[in-house]
Amino acid sequence: MKIHVLPWRAVACAAAGLAALCLQVSCGHVDRSGSVVIWEQMDPQEQALFDKHVAEFRARHPEFAAFDIQRVHYRTEDLQTQFQTAALAYGGPNMVYGPADKIGPYQIMGLLMPIGDLLPRSEIARFDRSALPELDGKIWGLPDQVGNHLTLVANKALVDTIPDNTDAWVAQLQDLTRDLDGDGKIDQYGLVFNLLEPFWLVPWLGGYGGWVMDDHAAPTLDTPAMVGALGFMLDLRRKNVMPRECDYPLADTMFKTGQAAYIINGPWSWEGYRKAGLDIELALMPKVSATGLWPVPMTSAKCYSVNAYLDPATRDCTAALLSWLTSYDVQADLARTLSVLPSDLKAREIPEFKTDPVMQVSNAQIAQGRLMPIVPEMRAIWDSMRPGYQNVMNGNMTPAEAAKFMQRRAVDMIARMKE
């Protein structure tokens, strides 16, 4: 059976047509005039901060007391699909929050309102221009933080020194992987991280001299760099310095409970490790000894974007809430709590951010990184890398076979997307 994947514009037209037909036949209408709803993919600590900041907004803006402000959480993999489905039917939230790479597909499908249509130019001017998601000369989201990047995190109770190259680091990982009770089973691993998502593969792709696409958004996955990166990841598995199967929740739990010396994770996680009682140290991911290159984690802004089909009755409240959630005060609080880089230029000048050791390492890792593309093609590339990467890790493909598979799949998906 052949499955045909509709291109973005065809999907948009089809769904919009169905929505219009639904309205013509008097489908039930949902009154959204009294609610401001935000759909998000935040981790628990970000959710708690969001709720705190909304409470502060209510105290500052009694004129919007009649509005019900709601936050609805979705898993990362579900948020994009849910928002596209709802917005194409002229529904959904007032705002959607997540990494900027999701904005490309939303924008090309006509689901977003340009920020300049809601807020004055002076409001946008206070942001780092490079952090703003810009397509076709318009800004499609406002970021409350920059980074969303991976770095190396060590449990200092288990790690004395952190090597700066992969040869020494892998040797250390082998030494730190131990059967502590003599029962023949590993009780402590050298390293854990999410083995299912290619976001954790990308830094090593950069460390072998590669990247996911060229300047024209064409995929560049079938390269010696990809083969090298996949081979390095497979070598970590074969040396048993990490669990054979490890998703994000398992990696996070094992590190928090002292069952792993290192984790590769992002700024959203660091405070949670401290609260778990760990003495952690951040470090750059080690230089790849085979190439002499540093790993290149993807960096991006996390943004609030506005639904193109915003209920006019909620426009003023939505604009005021967006302005507050990306304000100097809120960004400073996020930076202090989560060690993320503010996108507000004034907030970046707070002296403590320049001297805090965690922020120093985080910013150094950002400097080694590269912005995640926000073009729609990036979705096809993620969806092509994921199965190839997983097939290598479970032994069903060699690195070279997986690189060719990723490239063929990405090229085909992008071609169908543009039909």
Secondary structure, 3 states (H helix, E strand, C coil): CCCCCCCHHHHHHHHHHHHHHHHHCCCCCCCCCCEEEEEECCCHHHHHHHHHHHHHHHHHCHHHCCCEEEEEECCHHHHHHHHHHHHHCCCCCCEEEEEHHHHHHHHHCCCEECHHHCCCHHHHCCECHHHCCEECCEECCEEEEEECCCEEEEECCCCCCCCCEHHHHHHHHHHHCECCCCCCCCCEEEEECCCCCHHHCHHHHHHCCCCCECCCCCECCCCHHHHHHHHHHHHHHHCCCCCCCCCHHHHHHHHHCCCEEEEEECHHHHHHHHHCCCCEEEECCCEECCCCECCCCEEEEEEEEEECCCCHHHHHHHHHHHHHHCCHHHHHHHHHHHCCECCECCHHHCHHHHHCHHHHHHHHHHHHCEECCCCCHHHHHHHHHHHHHHHHHCCCCCHHHHHHHHHHHHHHHHHHHCC
